[in-house]
Structures are given as C-alpha cells and as structure tokens.
Amino acid sequence: MPPGTQTARARDLRKRQTRAEAILWQYLRASRLDGLRFRRQHPIDRYFVDFACLSLKLVIELDGKVHDDDQQQLDDYHRQLAIEALGWSVLRFTNNQATASLPAVLDAIRNHARLAGASIAAETEPFQRRFVPRARPPGFKP
C-alpha cells in the first residue's frame, strides 16, 4: 500500500474508532501510561494495529464481537503470527475488558512493558493515573 494511502486509511480508522479504543486511548496518548509513547492505527507491514509502542515493539489489539466468529479468529491468528514474525509482541484484549476492567488492562500493559525492559517506576498502588480524563457528556459516542 502506498504511503499516502496508508495515511488516509489510518486517518479513516482513527475517525471510526470504537468506544473501547477511545477509552483506552485516553490513557495511552501523550505518554500518559508511565511515559510509554503509543501510536494508534499504526501500519505494520500490510496491517493496521490498534495501538503500537515503537520503542518496545508492542502492539495492543482490542477485539469486538466480530472477532468471536471462527473465521475471524483464524484470520486474527495469522495476522498476529505475521506481526510477531517482524519482531513485535501482541497483547489482545476484548472491548469489554477495555471498558469494564480498564485497570487490569493497564496493569497488563505495564507488566509486559517491564518484561520487555522498559524502565517504569514501581507504583505504591496497583492503579494510579497521571491525569483524570474529562467527563463525557451524556450520549457521547466516539
């Protein structure tokens, strides 16, 4: 895919993000998660990943209901193998995990980052935020 087309596709995917992606992005953007810098809808080879930390070669994928289908799970498996063959690690979460169990998702990302060699200061509490995202108006749909 030509670079200009990749950029347009990534922009389109960012505009059409799911609620779970929007929520998680509020904690990953601008190095808010322990100084780790993430990109969203980042192209890797012929794929676009939901979130990528280039310094750790870490991919975070959020899967919605469409990923429950057997064929989609097989496609996801082959996609993940291709990305891992390029030296990336892939963490997968469901949209429900990202919305209902966000602290656990963030802790899993932190733990993986530590294992990958990132220097993250140990926290006294298992879930601390450097910021509090602003409240969304009723009926907000990202």
OpenMM code with the backbone's topology and positions (N, CA, C; nanometers):
from openmm import Vec3, app, unit

residues = "MET PRO PRO GLY THR GLN THR ALA ARG ALA ARG ASP LEU ARG LYS ARG GLN THR ARG ALA GLU ALA ILE LEU TRP GLN TYR LEU ARG ALA SER ARG LEU ASP GLY LEU ARG PHE ARG ARG GLN HIS PRO ILE ASP ARG TYR PHE VAL ASP PHE ALA CYS LEU SER LEU LYS LEU VAL ILE GLU LEU ASP GLY LYS VAL HIS ASP ASP ASP GLN GLN GLN LEU ASP ASP TYR HIS ARG GLN LEU ALA ILE GLU ALA LEU GLY TRP SER VAL LEU ARG PHE THR ASN ASN GLN ALA THR ALA SER LEU PRO ALA VAL LEU ASP ALA ILE ARG ASN HIS ALA ARG LEU ALA GLY ALA SER ILE ALA ALA GLU THR GLU PRO PHE GLN ARG ARG PHE VAL PRO ARG ALA ARG PRO PRO GLY PHE LYS PRO".split()
positions = [
    Vec3(0.0852, -0.1178, 0.0000),
    Vec3(0.0000, 0.0000, 0.0000),
    Vec3(0.0897, 0.1240, 0.0000),
    Vec3(0.0670, 0.2164, -0.0916),
    Vec3(0.1492, 0.3383, -0.0960),
    Vec3(0.1361, 0.4205, 0.0315),
    Vec3(0.2427, 0.4926, 0.0716),
    Vec3(0.2400, 0.5690, 0.1970),
    Vec3(0.1223, 0.6656, 0.2083),
    Vec3(0.0871, 0.7357, 0.1014),
    Vec3(-0.0256, 0.8287, 0.1078),
    Vec3(-0.1567, 0.7576, 0.1361),
    Vec3(-0.1711, 0.6384, 0.0783),
    Vec3(-0.2914, 0.5585, 0.1009),
    Vec3(-0.2941, 0.5075, 0.2448),
    Vec3(-0.1779, 0.4679, 0.2967),
    Vec3(-0.1704, 0.4220, 0.4360),
    Vec3(-0.2137, 0.5321, 0.5311),
    Vec3(-0.1668, 0.6533, 0.5061),
    Vec3(-0.2017, 0.7662, 0.5924),
    Vec3(-0.3519, 0.7911, 0.5890),
    Vec3(-0.4102, 0.7893, 0.4712),
    Vec3(-0.5545, 0.8112, 0.4575),
    Vec3(-0.6322, 0.7010, 0.5275),
    Vec3(-0.5876, 0.5759, 0.5122),
    Vec3(-0.6556, 0.4635, 0.5772),
    Vec3(-0.6457, 0.4748, 0.7295),
    Vec3(-0.5276, 0.5095, 0.7794),
    Vec3(-0.5096, 0.5254, 0.9244),
    Vec3(-0.5990, 0.6370, 0.9774),
    Vec3(-0.6084, 0.7475, 0.9061),
    Vec3(-0.6958, 0.8569, 0.9489),
    Vec3(-0.8411, 0.8124, 0.9543),
    Vec3(-0.8823, 0.7385, 0.8535),
    Vec3(-1.0199, 0.6897, 0.8497),
    Vec3(-1.0475, 0.5969, 0.9678),
    Vec3(-0.9533, 0.5074, 0.9974),
    Vec3(-0.9703, 0.4167, 1.1117),
    Vec3(-0.9752, 0.4932, 1.2436),
    Vec3(-0.8958, 0.5986, 1.2555),
    Vec3(-0.8979, 0.6788, 1.3792),
    Vec3(-1.0316, 0.7503, 1.3952),
    Vec3(-1.0895, 0.7946, 1.2851),
    Vec3(-1.2205, 0.8618, 1.2918),
    Vec3(-1.3306, 0.7648, 1.3318),
    Vec3(-1.3143, 0.6381, 1.2945),
    Vec3(-1.4185, 0.5384, 1.3203),
    Vec3(-1.3835, 0.4473, 1.4386),
    Vec3(-1.3097, 0.4988, 1.5348),
    Vec3(-1.2684, 0.4158, 1.6476),
    Vec3(-1.3881, 0.3725, 1.7315),
    Vec3(-1.3728, 0.2596, 1.7978),
    Vec3(-1.4781, 0.2100, 1.8856),
    Vec3(-1.4729, 0.2832, 2.0197),
    Vec3(-1.5772, 0.2663, 2.0978),
    Vec3(-1.5812, 0.3281, 2.2312),
    Vec3(-1.4651, 0.2777, 2.3163),
    Vec3(-1.4383, 0.1479, 2.3091),
    Vec3(-1.3286, 0.0891, 2.3876),
    Vec3(-1.1943, 0.1484, 2.3457),
    Vec3(-1.1728, 0.1671, 2.2152),
    Vec3(-1.0484, 0.2273, 2.1685),
    Vec3(-1.0353, 0.3708, 2.2180),
    Vec3(-1.1459, 0.4446, 2.2160),
    Vec3(-1.1428, 0.5838, 2.2625),
    Vec3(-1.1071, 0.5905, 2.4110),
    Vec3(-1.1639, 0.5009, 2.4896),
    Vec3(-1.1369, 0.4990, 2.6338),
    Vec3(-0.9897, 0.4648, 2.6596),
    Vec3(-0.9415, 0.3578, 2.5974),
    Vec3(-0.8028, 0.3176, 2.6201),
    Vec3(-0.7064, 0.4241, 2.5686),
    Vec3(-0.7380, 0.4872, 2.4577),
    Vec3(-0.6502, 0.5893, 2.4011),
    Vec3(-0.6320, 0.7061, 2.4976),
    Vec3(-0.7320, 0.7387, 2.5766),
    Vec3(-0.7192, 0.8474, 2.6737),
    Vec3(-0.6101, 0.8188, 2.7766),
    Vec3(-0.5794, 0.6914, 2.7988),
    Vec3(-0.4757, 0.6539, 2.8958),
    Vec3(-0.3401, 0.6277, 2.8303),
    Vec3(-0.3402, 0.6023, 2.7000),
    Vec3(-0.2155, 0.5730, 2.6302),
    Vec3(-0.1553, 0.6943, 2.5615),
    Vec3(-0.2377, 0.7885, 2.5212),
    Vec3(-0.1897, 0.9015, 2.4408),
    Vec3(-0.0969, 0.9922, 2.5207),
    Vec3(-0.0139, 1.0637, 2.4497),
    Vec3(0.0768, 1.1641, 2.5082),
    Vec3(0.1637, 1.1068, 2.6205),
    Vec3(0.2033, 0.9819, 2.6062),
    Vec3(0.2926, 0.9155, 2.7040),
    Vec3(0.2339, 0.9137, 2.8451),
    Vec3(0.1022, 0.9051, 2.8561),
    Vec3(0.0382, 0.9096, 2.9881),
    Vec3(0.0543, 0.7808, 3.0673),
    Vec3(0.0808, 0.6716, 3.0007),
    Vec3(0.0990, 0.5458, 3.0724),
    Vec3(0.2485, 0.5259, 3.0962),
    Vec3(0.2949, 0.5740, 3.2093),
    Vec3(0.4333, 0.5547, 3.2541),
    Vec3(0.5371, 0.6010, 3.1519),
    Vec3(0.5039, 0.7035, 3.0774),
    Vec3(0.5985, 0.7589, 2.9817),
    Vec3(0.6134, 0.6802, 2.8527),
    Vec3(0.5348, 0.5747, 2.8361),
    Vec3(0.5412, 0.4958, 2.7132),
    Vec3(0.4653, 0.5679, 2.6028),
    Vec3(0.5272, 0.5790, 2.4874),
    Vec3(0.4647, 0.6516, 2.3777),
    Vec3(0.3975, 0.5533, 2.2818),
    Vec3(0.2683, 0.5722, 2.2621),
    Vec3(0.1905, 0.4855, 2.1747),
    Vec3(0.1397, 0.5633, 2.0541),
    Vec3(0.1213, 0.4928, 1.9451),
    Vec3(0.0534, 0.5444, 1.8268),
    Vec3(-0.0726, 0.4617, 1.8081),
    Vec3(-0.1742, 0.5221, 1.7477),
    Vec3(-0.2949, 0.4433, 1.7218),
    Vec3(-0.3153, 0.4269, 1.5720),
    Vec3(-0.3741, 0.3135, 1.5370),
    Vec3(-0.3952, 0.2747, 1.3981),
    Vec3(-0.2646, 0.2893, 1.3192),
    Vec3(-0.1633, 0.2249, 1.3710),
    Vec3(-0.0289, 0.2327, 1.3139),
    Vec3(-0.0085, 0.1195, 1.2127),
    Vec3(0.0431, 0.1511, 1.0929),
    Vec3(0.0669, 0.0449, 0.9947),
    Vec3(0.1933, -0.0346, 1.0271),
    Vec3(0.1785, -0.1658, 1.0242),
    Vec3(0.2909, -0.2583, 1.0364),
    Vec3(0.2750, -0.3571, 0.9219),
    Vec3(0.3711, -0.3534, 0.8320),
    Vec3(0.3641, -0.4335, 0.7106),
    Vec3(0.2327, -0.3991, 0.6387),
    Vec3(0.1482, -0.4950, 0.6129),
    Vec3(0.0224, -0.4649, 0.5430),
    Vec3(-0.0969, -0.4512, 0.6376),
    Vec3(-0.0698, -0.4503, 0.7663),
    Vec3(-0.1753, -0.4442, 0.8679),
    Vec3(-0.1757, -0.3094, 0.9388),
    Vec3(-0.2910, -0.2750, 0.9936),
    Vec3(-0.3035, -0.1591, 1.0815),
    Vec3(-0.3377, -0.2123, 1.2196),
    Vec3(-0.2542, -0.1777, 1.3176),
    Vec3(-0.2787, -0.2244, 1.4542),
    Vec3(-0.3467, -0.1134, 1.5330),
    Vec3(-0.4253, -0.1516, 1.6335),
    Vec3(-0.4987, -0.0519, 1.7119),
    Vec3(-0.4033, 0.0448, 1.7810),
    Vec3(-0.3049, -0.0096, 1.8543),
    Vec3(-0.2078, 0.0737, 1.9254),
    Vec3(-0.0700, 0.0087, 1.9140),
    Vec3(0.0323, 0.0922, 1.9013),
    Vec3(0.1689, 0.0404, 1.8907),
    Vec3(0.2640, 0.1285, 1.9695),
    Vec3(0.3503, 0.0652, 2.0489),
    Vec3(0.4593, 0.1333, 2.1179),
    Vec3(0.5854, 0.0948, 2.0411),
    Vec3(0.6385, 0.1908, 1.9660),
    Vec3(0.7519, 0.1617, 1.8782),
    Vec3(0.8774, 0.1234, 1.9555),
    Vec3(0.9011, 0.1887, 2.0693),
    Vec3(1.0241, 0.1625, 2.1444),
    Vec3(1.0284, 0.0200, 2.1998),
    Vec3(0.9124, -0.0366, 2.2327),
    Vec3(0.9068, -0.1729, 2.2858),
    Vec3(0.8669, -0.2756, 2.1806),
    Vec3(0.8315, -0.2280, 2.0610),
    Vec3(0.7751, -0.3140, 1.9574),
    Vec3(0.6580, -0.3931, 2.0153),
    Vec3(0.5666, -0.3186, 2.0769),
    Vec3(0.4498, -0.3763, 2.1424),
    Vec3(0.3240, -0.3306, 2.0707),
    Vec3(0.2388, -0.4259, 2.0370),
    Vec3(0.1103, -0.3989, 1.9729),
    Vec3(0.0000, -0.4331, 2.0714),
    Vec3(-0.0989, -0.3461, 2.0786),
    Vec3(-0.2172, -0.3728, 2.1602),
    Vec3(-0.3370, -0.3749, 2.0661),
    Vec3(-0.4097, -0.4856, 2.0696),
    Vec3(-0.5280, -0.5022, 1.9856),
    Vec3(-0.6508, -0.5165, 2.0736),
    Vec3(-0.7569, -0.4458, 2.0373),
    Vec3(-0.8861, -0.4591, 2.1037),
    Vec3(-0.9815, -0.5292, 2.0084),
    Vec3(-1.0439, -0.6349, 2.0553),
    Vec3(-1.1318, -0.7153, 1.9711),
    Vec3(-1.2771, -0.7008, 2.0140),
    Vec3(-1.3617, -0.6681, 1.9192),
    Vec3(-1.5051, -0.6577, 1.9428),
    Vec3(-1.5743, -0.7897, 1.9129),
    Vec3(-1.7063, -0.7849, 1.9056),
    Vec3(-1.7866, -0.9059, 1.8840),
    Vec3(-1.7562, -0.9746, 1.7512),
    Vec3(-1.7181, -0.8971, 1.6494),
    Vec3(-1.6896, -0.9562, 1.5187),
    Vec3(-1.5763, -1.0580, 1.5276),
    Vec3(-1.4915, -1.0450, 1.6271),
    Vec3(-1.3777, -1.1357, 1.6443),
    Vec3(-1.4176, -1.2677, 1.7101),
    Vec3(-1.5462, -1.2837, 1.7452),
    Vec3(-1.5942, -1.4098, 1.8012),
    Vec3(-1.6162, -1.5151, 1.6930),
    Vec3(-1.6293, -1.4729, 1.5681),
    Vec3(-1.6506, -1.5619, 1.4551),
    Vec3(-1.5263, -1.6489, 1.4334),
    Vec3(-1.5469, -1.7766, 1.4030),
    Vec3(-1.4351, -1.8699, 1.3856),
    Vec3(-1.3385, -1.8258, 1.2751),
    Vec3(-1.3923, -1.7840, 1.1609),
    Vec3(-1.3060, -1.7424, 1.0506),
    Vec3(-1.2264, -1.6173, 1.0881),
    Vec3(-1.2903, -1.5250, 1.1598),
    Vec3(-1.2200, -1.4034, 1.2013),
    Vec3(-1.1099, -1.4361, 1.3008),
    Vec3(-1.1355, -1.5319, 1.3898),
    Vec3(-1.0318, -1.5723, 1.4845),
    Vec3(-0.9128, -1.6350, 1.4129),
    Vec3(-0.9400, -1.7117, 1.3085),
    Vec3(-0.8316, -1.7699, 1.2299),
    Vec3(-0.7534, -1.6599, 1.1581),
    Vec3(-0.8248, -1.5637, 1.1000),
    Vec3(-0.7587, -1.4506, 1.0342),
    Vec3(-0.6741, -1.3713, 1.1336),
    Vec3(-0.7294, -1.3487, 1.2541),
    Vec3(-0.6554, -1.2768, 1.3587),
    Vec3(-0.5288, -1.3526, 1.3982),
    Vec3(-0.5391, -1.4843, 1.4057),
    Vec3(-0.4248, -1.5672, 1.4419),
    Vec3(-0.3128, -1.5522, 1.3387),
    Vec3(-0.3481, -1.5619, 1.2105),
    Vec3(-0.2470, -1.5482, 1.1049),
    Vec3(-0.1893, -1.4074, 1.1016),
    Vec3(-0.2741, -1.3087, 1.1249),
    Vec3(-0.2288, -1.1691, 1.1293),
    Vec3(-0.1282, -1.1503, 1.2434),
    Vec3(-0.1617, -1.2066, 1.3602),
    Vec3(-0.0736, -1.1943, 1.4760),
    Vec3(0.0600, -1.2653, 1.4496),
    Vec3(0.0561, -1.3814, 1.3880),
    Vec3(0.1808, -1.4519, 1.3548),
    Vec3(0.2684, -1.3681, 1.2621),
    Vec3(0.2069, -1.3032, 1.1639),
    Vec3(0.2828, -1.2203, 1.0702),
    Vec3(0.3464, -1.1014, 1.1416),
    Vec3(0.2723, -1.0402, 1.2333),
    Vec3(0.3246, -0.9248, 1.3079),
    Vec3(0.4361, -0.9690, 1.4021),
    Vec3(0.4168, -1.0826, 1.4693),
    Vec3(0.5193, -1.1334, 1.5599),
    Vec3(0.6447, -1.1758, 1.4834),
    Vec3(0.6290, -1.2222, 1.3606),
    Vec3(0.7443, -1.2601, 1.2787),
    Vec3(0.8324, -1.1389, 1.2462),
    Vec3(0.7751, -1.0200, 1.2550),
    Vec3(0.8503, -0.8965, 1.2327),
    Vec3(0.9154, -0.8448, 1.3611),
    Vec3(0.9029, -0.9222, 1.4713),
    Vec3(0.9683, -0.8859, 1.5963),
    Vec3(0.8813, -0.8113, 1.6954),
    Vec3(0.7522, -0.8033, 1.6696),
    Vec3(0.6603, -0.7336, 1.7592),
    Vec3(0.5969, -0.8320, 1.8562),
    Vec3(0.5605, -0.7830, 1.9752),
    Vec3(0.4792, -0.8584, 2.0708),
    Vec3(0.3370, -0.8063, 2.0593),
    Vec3(0.2401, -0.8958, 2.0742),
    Vec3(0.0999, -0.8566, 2.0602),
    Vec3(0.0242, -0.8907, 2.1874),
    Vec3(-0.0434, -0.7911, 2.2445),
    Vec3(-0.1351, -0.8119, 2.3566),
    Vec3(-0.2762, -0.7909, 2.3036),
    Vec3(-0.3653, -0.8871, 2.3294),
    Vec3(-0.5029, -0.8772, 2.2827),
    Vec3(-0.5968, -0.8675, 2.4024),
    Vec3(-0.6932, -0.7782, 2.3897),
    Vec3(-0.7979, -0.7636, 2.4899),
    Vec3(-0.9311, -0.7518, 2.4172),
    Vec3(-1.0377, -0.7865, 2.4846),
    Vec3(-1.1699, -0.7647, 2.4264),
    Vec3(-1.2126, -0.6214, 2.4560),
    Vec3(-1.3059, -0.5718, 2.3777),
    Vec3(-1.3604, -0.4384, 2.4044),
    Vec3(-1.4195, -0.4336, 2.5447),
    Vec3(-1.4824, -0.5424, 2.5861),
    Vec3(-1.5429, -0.5471, 2.7196),
    Vec3(-1.4366, -0.5341, 2.8286),
    Vec3(-1.3226, -0.5977, 2.8113),
    Vec3(-1.2145, -0.5853, 2.9092),
    Vec3(-1.1665, -0.4406, 2.9176),
    Vec3(-1.1542, -0.3757, 2.8027),
    Vec3(-1.1038, -0.2380, 2.7995),
    Vec3(-1.2009, -0.1402, 2.8632),
    Vec3(-1.3298, -0.1699, 2.8618),
    Vec3(-1.4273, -0.0781, 2.9217),
    Vec3(-1.4610, -0.1162, 3.0657),
    Vec3(-1.4774, -0.2455, 3.0925),
    Vec3(-1.5212, -0.2879, 3.2261),
    Vec3(-1.4049, -0.3123, 3.3224),
    Vec3(-1.2884, -0.3476, 3.2706),
    Vec3(-1.1736, -0.3817, 3.3559),
    Vec3(-1.0498, -0.3038, 3.3134),
    Vec3(-1.0661, -0.1751, 3.2917),
    Vec3(-0.9554, -0.0926, 3.2433),
    Vec3(-0.8312, -0.0990, 3.3322),
    Vec3(-0.8433, -0.0935, 3.4652),
    Vec3(-0.7215, -0.1025, 3.5477),
    Vec3(-0.6429, -0.2314, 3.5229),
    Vec3(-0.7124, -0.3422, 3.5032),
    Vec3(-0.6443, -0.4694, 3.4766),
    Vec3(-0.5736, -0.4659, 3.3413),
    Vec3(-0.6364, -0.4043, 3.2422),
    Vec3(-0.5757, -0.3924, 3.1101),
    Vec3(-0.4490, -0.3071, 3.1182),
    Vec3(-0.4573, -0.1940, 3.1869),
    Vec3(-0.3405, -0.1061, 3.2010),
    Vec3(-0.2284, -0.1752, 3.2775),
    Vec3(-0.2641, -0.2512, 3.3805),
    Vec3(-0.1627, -0.3263, 3.4557),
    Vec3(-0.0961, -0.4318, 3.3677),
    Vec3(-0.1731, -0.4978, 3.2828),
    Vec3(-0.1157, -0.5983, 3.1930),
    Vec3(-0.0176, -0.5332, 3.0954),
    Vec3(-0.0523, -0.4153, 3.0464),
    Vec3(0.0381, -0.3430, 2.9555),
    Vec3(0.1654, -0.3036, 3.0291),
    Vec3(0.1496, -0.2518, 3.1520),
    Vec3(0.2667, -0.2141, 3.2320),
    Vec3(0.3568, -0.3350, 3.2575),
    Vec3(0.2968, -0.4471, 3.2958),
    Vec3(0.3745, -0.5676, 3.3249),
    Vec3(0.4503, -0.6147, 3.2017),
    Vec3(0.3844, -0.6108, 3.0875),
    Vec3(0.4526, -0.6514, 2.9648),
    Vec3(0.5677, -0.5552, 2.9333),
    Vec3(0.5446, -0.4274, 2.9553),
    Vec3(0.6497, -0.3279, 2.9301),
    Vec3(0.7700, -0.3534, 3.0210),
    Vec3(0.7448, -0.3863, 3.1463),
    Vec3(0.8553, -0.4181, 3.2385),
    Vec3(0.9336, -0.5391, 3.1903),
    Vec3(0.8603, -0.6420, 3.1476),
    Vec3(0.9265, -0.7628, 3.0982),
    Vec3(1.0068, -0.7345, 2.9711),
    Vec3(0.9607, -0.6379, 2.8935),
    Vec3(1.0303, -0.6021, 2.7702),
    Vec3(1.1492, -0.5106, 2.7968),
    Vec3(1.1669, -0.4699, 2.9222),
    Vec3(1.2847, -0.3915, 2.9577),
    Vec3(1.2614, -0.2432, 2.9750),
    Vec3(1.1368, -0.1995, 2.9740),
    Vec3(1.1094, -0.0569, 2.9944),
    Vec3(1.1372, -0.0223, 3.1400),
    Vec3(1.1927, 0.0946, 3.1615),
    Vec3(1.2179, 0.1389, 3.2987),
    Vec3(1.0960, 0.2157, 3.3479),
    Vec3(1.0145, 0.1451, 3.4244),
    Vec3(0.8917, 0.2020, 3.4790),
    Vec3(0.9047, 0.1977, 3.6303),
    Vec3(0.8841, 0.3106, 3.6929),
    Vec3(0.8937, 0.3163, 3.8383),
    Vec3(0.7835, 0.2319, 3.9004),
    Vec3(0.8196, 0.1561, 4.0024),
    Vec3(0.7195, 0.0769, 4.0733),
    Vec3(0.6227, 0.1696, 4.1446),
    Vec3(0.4972, 0.1343, 4.1372),
    Vec3(0.3949, 0.2190, 4.1987),
    Vec3(0.3552, 0.1617, 4.3335),
    Vec3(0.3103, 0.2500, 4.4207),
    Vec3(0.2661, 0.2045, 4.5511),
    Vec3(0.1261, 0.1468, 4.5423),
    Vec3(0.0444, 0.1950, 4.4524),
    Vec3(-0.0894, 0.1421, 4.4316),
    Vec3(-0.0916, 0.0728, 4.2961),
    Vec3(-0.1745, -0.0322, 4.2811),
    Vec3(-0.1743, -0.1028, 4.1536),
    Vec3(-0.2291, -0.0203, 4.0381),
    Vec3(-0.3096, 0.0803, 4.0666),
    Vec3(-0.3674, 0.1597, 3.9574),
    Vec3(-0.3600, 0.3064, 3.9926),
    Vec3(-0.2640, 0.3750, 3.9335),
    Vec3(-0.2528, 0.5188, 3.9523),
    Vec3(-0.2563, 0.5847, 3.8162),
    Vec3(-0.3183, 0.7021, 3.8094),
    Vec3(-0.3223, 0.7751, 3.6843),
    Vec3(-0.2499, 0.9065, 3.7012),
    Vec3(-0.1817, 0.9490, 3.5941),
    Vec3(-0.1177, 1.0794, 3.5954),
    Vec3(-0.2168, 1.1892, 3.5619),
    Vec3(-0.3327, 1.1520, 3.5158),
    Vec3(-0.4330, 1.2501, 3.4794),
    Vec3(-0.5708, 1.1868, 3.4965),
    Vec3(-0.6711, 1.2670, 3.4965),
    Vec3(-0.8088, 1.2195, 3.5009),
    Vec3(-0.8765, 1.2700, 3.3748),
    Vec3(-0.9220, 1.1780, 3.2875),
    Vec3(-0.9853, 1.2264, 3.1653),
    Vec3(-1.1133, 1.3015, 3.1978),
    Vec3(-1.1411, 1.4022, 3.1170),
    Vec3(-1.2602, 1.4819, 3.1428),
    Vec3(-1.3850, 1.3978, 3.1209),
    Vec3(-1.4885, 1.4341, 3.1917),
    Vec3(-1.6136, 1.3606, 3.1810),
    Vec3(-1.6740, 1.3819, 3.0428),
    Vec3(-1.7346, 1.2809, 2.9919),
    Vec3(-1.8005, 1.2889, 2.8617),
    Vec3(-1.9462, 1.3289, 2.8817),
    Vec3(-1.9988, 1.4121, 2.7941),
    Vec3(-2.1391, 1.4494, 2.8065),
    Vec3(-2.2300, 1.3292, 2.7845),
    Vec3(-2.3483, 1.3296, 2.8425),
    Vec3(-2.4403, 1.2179, 2.8222),
    Vec3(-2.4675, 1.1990, 2.6733),
    Vec3(-2.4685, 1.0743, 2.6318),
    Vec3(-2.4939, 1.0440, 2.4918),
    Vec3(-2.3734, 1.0534, 2.4023),
    Vec3(-2.2546, 1.0733, 2.4611),
    Vec3(-2.1324, 1.0839, 2.3809),
    Vec3(-2.1052, 0.9511, 2.3127),
    Vec3(-2.0824, 0.9552, 2.1823),
    Vec3(-2.0497, 0.8362, 2.1066),
    Vec3(-1.9279, 0.8651, 2.0217),
    Vec3(-1.8113, 0.8076, 2.0573),
    Vec3(-1.6907, 0.8336, 1.9783),
    Vec3(-1.6990, 0.7677, 1.8423),
] * unit.nanometer
topology = app.Topology()
chain = topology.addChain("A")
for resn in residues:
    res = topology.addResidue(resn, chain)
    for name in ("N", "CA", "C"):
        topology.addAtom(name, app.Element.getBySymbol(name[0]), res)
